[in-house]
Amino acid sequence: MHSFDGYQRSDGSVGIRNYILVVSTVQCANNVAIRIAEKTNAVSITHDFGCMEFEENSNRTELGLIKACENPNVYGVILVGLGCEQIDANKMYDYIKGINKPVYKILIQEEGGPKQAIAKGIEYANKLEKESIKEQRGTFGVDKLIVGVQCGGSDWTTALAGNTVIGAMTDLIVKNGGTVLMSEVVGFPGSEHVVASRAVNKEVGIAILDMVTELREDYIKQYGQTIEEVNPTPGNKAGGITTLVEKSMGNIKKMGSVPVQGIIQVGDKVPHPGLWVLDCRAQGPDSFVTTAFAMAGAQITAFSTGRGSPLGNAVMPLVKITGNPKTYKSLNGIMDFNAGRVILGENIDIVGEELYKKIIEVANGAITKSEDNMNFDYTIPRDIR
């Protein structure tokens, strides 16, 4: 299984879904965007920003929204704005139209109010859905796949099984010409030297070490605390992880055995296939990092969770993996793959190959639990720097 059926996009990328997004450009328009999505088969992206932001924050908000629309899994977009906000809906509309993606724009003030805006949004969403159904899938190699790897809600099985199985999958994705993105920079300290030793060259290795050094310094400057004082989380500790070093040793298992090609920043495109580190230092939940993967063009993420997490993403499916056999049984409603078979004695490489096949199945259209449960999260990452 070294190919999948996807949707060719005009920029050369390939989507594995044909999502229709309803994107709010400002907090004031969130309710309208949500109502449009609720009454159609579209997915809404909302946020608490879009106006009265300093330039740096405003640029990050706009980048997060633009990159959601750019993602190859997105067929078409409906922008919903108020009409007087800082984020320029007209500018975003022109940009999305310029990349040959179907797009509509609704400004609540111009439509006469929320009810009229919702009615027009429903009309646009239904039209986009009818058009998207006509799209035909083509067959593409794994070299067209960008896969994020993430873990959250970890316990003692995450390092031994969940992330280790993901690492075996990473090797297969890269071996077959694909791309893997790993982030969780806040989970590197204690094992950054191991990540650096896997760099493709000396320059990349030094950049990895510098990145983690800066992270440590930023925590002290911003909060007056070391990163070890806030990580691991209480849930991690309850699950059997005692120190950040212990957590980081499990975190980096997702790399597999392939070399690290380099570091990309939030919103950057991947220069070429292979394993890359995405420098997302956002302090907060896993939704920040999975959104950063989506912003980089990832079509899918493999997400391991020992204790259980319902997290999803608005523009890409998350394949939910657990290394804990008990969690797989008790939270079967949110789990897609049982890596806990390794704990019970099965071979890591064999289970990793099955996860690789699962990723291909999802790329071919198999629905994940996060999609079925309508967990469509999208949290624009804001670094602590």
C-alpha positions as CSV (number, residue, x, y, z in Angstrom):
1,M,0.0,0.0,0.0
2,H,2.3,2.7,-1.3
3,S,-0.3,4.8,-3.0
4,F,-3.6,6.5,-2.2
5,D,-6.6,8.1,-4.0
6,G,-6.8,11.8,-3.5
7,Y,-7.9,15.1,-5.0
8,Q,-5.4,17.0,-7.2
9,R,-5.1,20.7,-6.4
10,S,-4.0,23.4,-8.7
11,D,-0.8,24.1,-6.7
12,G,0.4,20.5,-7.2
13,S,-0.6,19.3,-3.7
14,V,-3.1,16.5,-3.1
15,G,-6.1,16.5,-0.7
16,I,-7.5,13.5,1.0
17,R,-10.7,15.3,1.9
18,N,-13.0,17.8,0.2
19,Y,-13.9,19.9,3.3
20,I,-15.9,23.1,2.9
21,L,-14.8,25.7,5.5
22,V,-16.8,28.5,6.9
23,V,-14.2,30.9,8.3
24,S,-14.9,33.7,10.7
25,T,-12.5,36.6,10.2
26,V,-13.4,38.2,13.6
27,Q,-14.8,37.1,16.9
28,C,-18.0,39.1,16.2
29,A,-18.8,36.8,13.3
30,N,-18.3,33.5,15.1
31,N,-21.9,32.8,15.8
32,V,-22.9,33.3,12.1
33,A,-20.1,31.0,10.9
34,I,-21.1,28.3,13.4
35,R,-24.8,28.5,12.5
36,I,-24.0,28.1,8.7
37,A,-21.9,25.1,9.4
38,E,-24.5,23.5,11.7
39,K,-27.1,23.7,9.0
40,T,-24.9,22.3,6.2
41,N,-22.1,19.8,5.8
42,A,-19.5,22.5,6.2
43,V,-16.9,22.9,9.0
44,S,-16.6,26.2,10.9
45,I,-13.3,27.9,12.0
46,T,-13.8,30.5,14.7
47,H,-11.4,32.3,17.1
48,D,-11.3,35.1,19.6
49,F,-9.4,37.7,17.6
50,G,-9.5,39.6,14.3
51,C,-9.7,43.1,15.7
52,M,-7.8,45.4,18.1
53,E,-4.7,43.3,17.9
54,F,-1.1,44.5,17.7
55,E,0.5,44.0,14.3
56,E,2.4,40.8,15.2
57,N,-0.7,39.1,16.7
58,S,-2.9,40.3,13.9
59,N,-0.4,38.9,11.3
60,R,-0.5,35.5,13.1
61,T,-4.3,35.4,13.2
62,E,-4.5,36.2,9.5
63,L,-1.7,33.6,8.7
64,G,-3.6,30.9,10.7
65,L,-6.8,31.6,8.7
66,I,-5.1,31.8,5.3
67,K,-3.2,28.6,5.9
68,A,-6.4,26.8,6.8
69,C,-7.9,27.8,3.5
70,E,-4.8,26.8,1.6
71,N,-4.7,23.3,3.1
72,P,-5.1,20.7,0.3
73,N,-8.0,19.0,2.2
74,V,-10.1,22.1,1.7
75,Y,-12.2,22.2,-1.5
76,G,-13.9,25.6,-0.9
77,V,-14.2,28.5,1.6
78,I,-16.9,30.8,2.8
79,L,-15.4,33.9,4.6
80,V,-17.7,35.4,7.2
81,G,-16.8,38.9,8.5
82,L,-18.5,41.8,10.2
83,G,-17.4,44.5,7.9
84,C,-15.3,46.8,10.1
85,E,-12.8,44.5,11.6
86,Q,-9.0,44.6,11.5
87,I,-8.7,41.4,9.5
88,D,-9.5,42.4,5.9
89,A,-12.0,39.9,4.5
90,N,-11.7,41.4,1.0
91,K,-8.0,40.9,1.0
92,M,-8.4,37.3,2.1
93,Y,-11.0,36.7,-0.5
94,D,-8.7,38.0,-3.3
95,Y,-5.9,35.8,-2.0
96,I,-7.9,32.6,-1.9
97,K,-9.4,33.3,-5.3
98,G,-5.9,33.9,-6.6
99,I,-4.9,30.3,-5.6
100,N,-7.8,28.9,-7.7
101,K,-9.9,27.8,-4.7
102,P,-13.7,28.3,-4.8
103,V,-14.5,31.1,-2.3
104,Y,-17.4,33.2,-1.2
105,K,-17.5,36.2,1.1
106,I,-20.2,37.4,3.5
107,L,-20.1,40.6,5.5
108,I,-22.8,40.8,8.1
109,Q,-23.2,44.6,8.0
110,E,-23.7,44.5,4.2
111,E,-26.2,41.6,4.4
112,G,-28.5,43.4,6.9
113,G,-27.8,41.3,9.9
114,P,-27.1,37.7,11.2
115,K,-30.2,36.0,9.8
116,Q,-29.6,37.3,6.3
117,A,-25.9,36.4,6.5
118,I,-26.7,32.8,7.7
119,A,-29.3,32.3,4.9
120,K,-26.7,33.4,2.3
121,G,-24.0,31.2,3.9
122,I,-26.3,28.2,3.7
123,E,-26.9,28.8,0.1
124,Y,-23.2,29.1,-0.7
125,A,-22.3,26.0,1.4
126,N,-24.9,23.9,-0.4
127,K,-23.6,25.1,-3.8
128,L,-20.0,24.3,-2.9
129,E,-21.0,20.8,-1.7
130,K,-22.8,20.0,-5.0
131,E,-19.7,21.1,-6.9
132,S,-17.3,19.2,-4.6
133,I,-19.2,15.9,-5.2
134,K,-18.2,16.1,-8.9
135,E,-14.5,16.0,-8.0
136,Q,-12.9,12.7,-9.0
137,R,-10.1,11.1,-7.0
138,G,-6.8,10.2,-8.7
139,T,-4.1,7.8,-7.6
140,F,-0.9,9.3,-6.1
141,G,2.2,8.0,-4.4
142,V,3.0,8.4,-0.7
143,D,5.5,11.1,-1.8
144,K,2.4,13.4,-1.9
145,L,1.6,12.8,1.8
146,I,2.5,15.1,4.7
147,V,1.8,13.4,8.0
148,G,2.0,15.1,11.4
149,V,3.0,13.0,14.5
150,Q,1.8,14.2,17.9
151,C,1.1,12.9,21.4
152,G,-1.0,14.2,24.2
153,G,-2.7,13.0,27.3
154,S,0.3,10.7,27.7
155,D,0.8,7.9,30.2
156,W,3.5,5.3,30.7
157,T,2.4,3.3,27.6
158,T,2.9,6.3,25.3
159,A,6.7,5.9,25.1
160,L,6.7,2.1,25.2
161,A,4.0,1.5,22.6
162,G,2.1,4.5,21.2
163,N,5.0,6.7,20.1
164,T,7.3,3.7,19.3
165,V,4.7,2.4,16.9
166,I,4.3,5.9,15.4
167,G,8.1,5.9,14.9
168,A,7.9,2.6,12.9
169,M,5.2,4.3,10.8
170,T,7.4,7.4,10.3
171,D,10.2,5.2,8.9
172,L,7.7,3.7,6.3
173,I,6.3,7.0,5.3
174,V,9.7,8.5,4.7
175,K,11.1,5.3,3.1
176,N,8.3,5.6,0.5
177,G,9.0,9.2,-0.3
178,G,6.6,11.0,2.1
179,T,7.0,13.7,4.7
180,V,6.6,13.6,8.5
181,L,6.3,16.6,10.7
182,M,7.2,16.5,14.4
183,S,6.8,19.4,16.8
184,E,6.1,19.5,20.5
185,V,9.2,21.6,21.1
186,V,8.1,22.1,24.7
187,G,8.5,18.3,25.0
188,F,12.1,18.2,23.7
189,P,14.1,19.4,26.8
190,G,16.2,16.6,28.2
191,S,16.4,14.8,24.9
192,E,17.3,17.6,22.5
193,H,20.8,16.2,22.1
194,V,19.4,13.0,20.8
195,V,17.3,14.8,18.2
196,A,20.3,16.9,17.2
197,S,22.4,13.8,16.8
198,R,19.9,12.6,14.2
199,A,20.2,15.8,12.1
200,V,21.2,15.4,8.5
201,N,24.1,17.8,9.0
202,K,26.0,19.8,11.7
203,E,24.1,23.0,11.0
204,V,20.7,21.4,11.5
205,G,21.9,19.8,14.7
206,I,23.2,23.1,16.1
207,A,19.9,24.8,15.2
208,I,17.9,22.2,17.1
209,L,20.1,22.7,20.2
210,D,19.8,26.5,19.9
211,M,16.0,26.2,19.6
212,V,15.6,24.3,22.8
213,T,18.1,26.6,24.6
214,E,16.0,29.6,23.6
215,L,12.9,27.8,24.8
216,R,14.3,27.3,28.2
217,E,15.4,30.9,28.4
218,D,12.0,32.2,27.2
219,Y,10.2,30.3,30.0
220,I,12.3,31.9,32.7
221,K,12.0,35.4,31.1
222,Q,8.3,35.2,30.5
223,Y,7.1,33.4,33.6
224,G,10.0,33.3,36.1
225,Q,9.7,29.5,36.0
226,T,11.7,26.7,34.4
227,I,9.9,24.6,31.8
228,E,10.3,21.6,34.1
229,E,8.0,23.3,36.7
230,V,5.0,23.1,34.3
231,N,5.8,20.0,32.2
232,P,4.9,17.1,32.7
233,T,1.3,18.0,33.4
234,P,-0.7,16.7,36.3
235,G,-2.4,14.2,34.0
236,N,1.0,13.0,32.7
237,K,2.1,12.4,36.3
238,A,-1.1,10.6,37.2
239,G,-0.4,8.4,34.2
240,G,3.1,7.4,35.4
241,I,5.4,10.0,33.9
242,T,7.6,11.6,36.6
243,T,10.0,14.1,34.8
244,L,10.3,16.1,31.6
245,V,13.3,14.1,30.7
246,E,11.3,10.9,30.9
247,K,8.5,12.5,28.9
248,S,10.9,13.8,26.2
249,M,12.5,10.4,25.8
250,G,9.1,9.1,24.9
251,N,8.2,12.1,22.8
252,I,11.1,11.7,20.4
253,K,10.3,8.0,19.7
254,K,7.9,9.4,17.0
255,M,11.0,10.2,14.9
256,G,11.6,6.6,14.1
257,S,15.1,6.0,12.7
258,V,15.2,8.4,9.8
259,P,17.4,11.6,9.8
260,V,16.0,15.1,10.6
261,Q,16.1,17.2,7.5
262,G,15.8,20.6,9.2
263,I,13.5,23.0,11.0
264,I,10.6,24.9,9.6
265,Q,8.6,27.7,11.1
266,V,4.9,27.9,11.7
267,G,3.2,28.6,8.3
268,D,6.2,27.5,6.3
269,K,5.9,24.9,3.5
270,V,8.0,21.8,3.6
271,P,11.0,22.3,1.3
272,H,11.3,18.6,0.3
273,P,10.2,15.1,1.7
274,G,11.6,13.6,4.8
275,L,11.4,14.1,8.6
276,W,11.2,17.8,9.7
277,V,10.9,19.6,13.0
278,L,8.2,22.2,13.1
279,D,9.2,25.0,15.5
280,C,5.9,25.5,17.3
281,R,6.7,26.6,20.9
282,A,3.1,27.5,21.8
283,Q,2.4,27.0,25.5
284,G,-0.9,25.1,25.7
285,P,-2.9,22.2,24.5
286,D,-2.2,19.8,21.6
287,S,-4.6,21.7,19.4
288,F,-1.9,24.4,18.9
289,V,0.5,21.9,17.4
290,T,-2.0,20.0,15.3
291,T,-3.1,23.3,13.8
292,A,0.5,24.2,13.1
293,F,0.7,20.9,11.1
294,A,-2.4,21.8,9.1
295,M,-0.9,25.2,8.5
296,A,2.2,23.5,7.0
297,G,0.0,21.6,4.6
298,A,-0.3,18.3,6.4
299,Q,-3.3,16.2,5.2
300,I,-3.4,13.9,8.3
301,T,-1.9,13.5,11.8
302,A,-1.1,10.3,13.8
303,F,-1.9,11.2,17.4
304,S,-1.1,9.0,20.3
305,T,-2.8,9.3,23.7
306,G,-2.4,7.0,26.6
307,R,-5.0,8.5,28.8
308,G,-7.4,9.5,25.9
309,S,-8.1,12.7,24.0
310,P,-11.1,13.6,21.7
311,L,-9.1,16.2,19.8
312,G,-9.7,16.6,16.1
313,N,-8.9,19.2,13.5
314,A,-11.0,21.3,11.2
315,V,-8.9,20.7,8.0
316,M,-7.4,17.2,8.5
317,P,-8.3,13.9,10.1
318,L,-6.5,12.8,13.2
319,V,-5.8,9.0,13.5
320,K,-6.1,8.5,17.3
321,I,-3.7,5.9,18.6
322,T,-3.2,4.5,22.2
323,G,-0.5,2.4,23.6
324,N,-2.7,1.5,26.5
325,P,-4.9,-1.6,25.9
326,K,-7.2,-0.6,28.7
327,T,-7.7,2.9,27.2
328,Y,-8.4,1.4,23.8
329,K,-11.2,-0.7,25.3
330,S,-12.7,2.0,27.6
331,L,-12.5,4.8,25.1
332,N,-13.1,2.9,21.9
333,G,-15.5,5.7,20.8
334,I,-12.5,8.0,20.2
335,M,-9.7,5.6,19.4
336,D,-8.8,4.5,15.8
337,F,-5.8,2.2,16.5
338,N,-4.6,-0.1,19.3
339,A,-0.8,0.2,19.6
340,G,-1.2,-1.4,23.1
341,R,-0.8,-4.8,21.4
342,V,2.9,-4.1,21.8
343,I,2.5,-4.0,25.5
344,L,0.9,-7.5,25.2
345,G,3.9,-8.8,23.3
346,E,3.3,-8.1,19.6
347,N,6.2,-6.9,17.4
348,I,6.7,-3.2,17.1
349,D,7.6,-3.2,13.4
350,I,4.5,-5.3,12.5
351,V,2.2,-3.1,14.5
352,G,3.9,0.0,13.0
353,E,3.3,-1.4,9.5
354,E,-0.4,-1.9,10.3
355,L,-0.5,1.8,11.5
356,Y,1.1,2.8,8.2
357,K,-1.7,0.9,6.3
358,K,-4.3,2.6,8.5
359,I,-2.9,6.0,7.5
360,I,-3.3,5.0,3.8
361,E,-6.8,3.8,4.5
362,V,-7.7,7.1,6.0
363,A,-6.0,8.9,3.1
364,N,-8.3,6.8,0.8
365,G,-11.4,8.2,2.6
366,A,-11.9,6.0,5.7
367,I,-13.5,8.2,8.3
368,T,-11.7,8.6,11.6
369,K,-13.4,8.8,15.1
370,S,-12.5,12.5,15.4
371,E,-14.4,13.2,12.2
372,D,-17.3,10.9,13.1
373,N,-17.6,12.7,16.5
374,M,-17.3,16.1,14.8
375,N,-14.2,17.2,16.7
376,F,-13.2,19.9,14.4
377,D,-10.7,22.0,16.5
378,Y,-8.5,24.7,15.1
379,T,-6.4,26.8,17.5
380,I,-4.0,29.2,16.0
381,P,-0.6,28.8,17.7
382,R,0.9,31.9,19.4
383,D,4.5,31.4,20.5
384,I,5.7,32.5,23.9
385,R,8.5,34.5,22.3
